[in-house]
Amino acid sequence: MTDPLEGVARDASTLGEVISGFESEGYRGQFVARDGATIECTTCKTTSPAQAFVGNHRLQRLEGASDPADMLAVAALTCPKCGTKGTLVLSYGPEASRADDDVLVRLDVPAEDAPGW
């Protein structure tokens, strides 16, 4: 029997809690999604393709079942240029920007961290 909630975020973590958790693991920098499936590192101001962010990173989805504006994903990434470890907040679903959508589908995220997008 399949799980009717497969792919649905189940915890009630807040954005602040998720970011604080990643910061406690050393992800203290910040990244911004840009047009053309690129990500800007706010430390070195370099913009790189989302696919360049490979290796040690994770993605945590936040609940948006009752409010599509709350459909967020926080990625913990490492800048391919300067090595800064930081977080990137992306919207997904009906409220997502094109930049967020393009980056999200191109990030090399382990399958267990991206259930049911």
C-alpha positions as CSV (number, residue, x, y, z in Angstrom):
1,M,0.0,0.0,0.0
2,T,1.4,3.4,-0.9
3,D,1.6,6.2,1.6
4,P,-1.0,8.9,0.7
5,L,1.3,11.6,2.1
6,E,4.4,10.5,0.2
7,G,6.4,13.6,-0.8
8,V,4.5,15.8,1.6
9,A,6.6,17.7,4.2
10,R,5.5,16.5,7.7
11,D,7.4,18.5,10.3
12,A,6.4,21.9,11.5
13,S,9.9,23.5,11.3
14,T,10.0,27.2,10.7
15,L,12.3,28.9,8.2
16,G,14.3,30.4,11.1
17,E,14.7,26.9,12.7
18,V,15.9,25.3,9.5
19,I,18.4,28.1,8.8
20,S,19.7,28.0,12.4
21,G,20.2,24.3,12.1
22,F,22.2,24.7,9.0
23,E,24.2,27.6,10.5
24,S,25.1,25.3,13.5
25,E,26.6,22.9,10.9
26,G,28.8,25.7,9.5
27,Y,26.5,27.0,6.7
28,R,26.7,30.6,7.6
29,G,26.8,32.4,4.2
30,Q,23.9,33.2,1.9
31,F,23.1,32.5,-1.7
32,V,20.5,34.0,-4.0
33,A,18.7,32.4,-7.0
34,R,19.2,34.4,-10.2
35,D,17.8,34.2,-13.7
36,G,19.2,31.6,-16.0
37,A,19.4,28.8,-13.4
38,T,22.3,30.5,-11.6
39,I,23.1,31.2,-8.0
40,E,24.9,34.2,-6.6
41,C,27.2,33.8,-3.6
42,T,26.8,36.9,-1.4
43,T,30.3,36.5,0.0
44,C,32.4,36.6,-3.2
45,K,29.6,38.1,-5.4
46,T,30.2,35.3,-8.0
47,T,27.2,33.9,-10.0
48,S,27.6,30.3,-10.9
49,P,25.3,27.7,-12.7
50,A,23.2,25.7,-10.2
51,Q,24.8,22.6,-11.5
52,A,28.2,23.8,-10.3
53,F,27.0,23.5,-6.7
54,V,27.9,19.8,-6.4
55,G,29.0,17.7,-3.4
56,N,28.3,18.3,0.2
57,H,24.8,19.9,0.3
58,R,21.3,19.1,1.4
59,L,17.8,20.4,0.9
60,Q,15.0,20.7,3.5
61,R,11.4,21.4,2.4
62,L,9.1,23.4,4.6
63,E,5.4,22.7,4.9
64,G,3.1,24.6,2.6
65,A,-0.1,22.5,2.8
66,S,-2.3,25.2,4.1
67,D,-0.6,28.3,2.5
68,P,1.2,28.1,-0.9
69,A,3.3,31.1,0.1
70,D,4.9,28.9,2.8
71,M,6.1,26.3,0.3
72,L,9.8,26.8,0.7
73,A,13.0,24.8,0.4
74,V,16.2,25.6,2.1
75,A,19.4,24.3,0.4
76,A,22.7,24.1,2.3
77,L,25.4,24.7,-0.4
78,T,29.1,25.4,-0.8
79,C,30.2,28.1,-3.3
80,P,32.2,26.5,-6.1
81,K,34.4,29.7,-6.4
82,C,35.3,30.7,-2.8
83,G,34.2,27.7,-0.7
84,T,31.7,29.6,1.5
85,K,29.1,27.3,3.0
86,G,25.7,28.9,3.2
87,T,22.0,28.6,2.6
88,L,19.7,29.3,-0.3
89,V,15.9,29.8,0.3
90,L,13.8,28.8,-2.7
91,S,10.0,28.9,-3.2
92,Y,8.4,26.0,-5.0
93,G,4.9,25.3,-6.2
94,P,2.4,27.9,-7.5
95,E,4.1,30.9,-5.7
96,A,7.6,30.1,-7.0
97,S,9.5,32.5,-9.2
98,R,11.0,31.3,-12.5
99,A,14.5,31.8,-11.1
100,D,13.7,29.6,-8.0
101,D,12.1,26.9,-10.2
102,D,15.0,26.8,-12.6
103,V,17.6,26.6,-9.8
104,L,15.6,24.0,-7.8
105,V,15.4,21.5,-10.7
106,R,19.1,21.9,-11.5
107,L,20.5,21.5,-8.1
108,D,22.3,18.1,-7.6
109,V,20.4,17.2,-4.5
110,P,20.4,13.6,-3.0
111,A,17.1,11.9,-3.8
112,E,16.3,11.4,-0.1
113,D,16.4,15.2,0.4
114,A,14.0,16.0,-2.4
115,P,10.9,13.8,-2.0
116,G,8.1,14.2,-4.4
117,W,8.7,17.5,-6.0
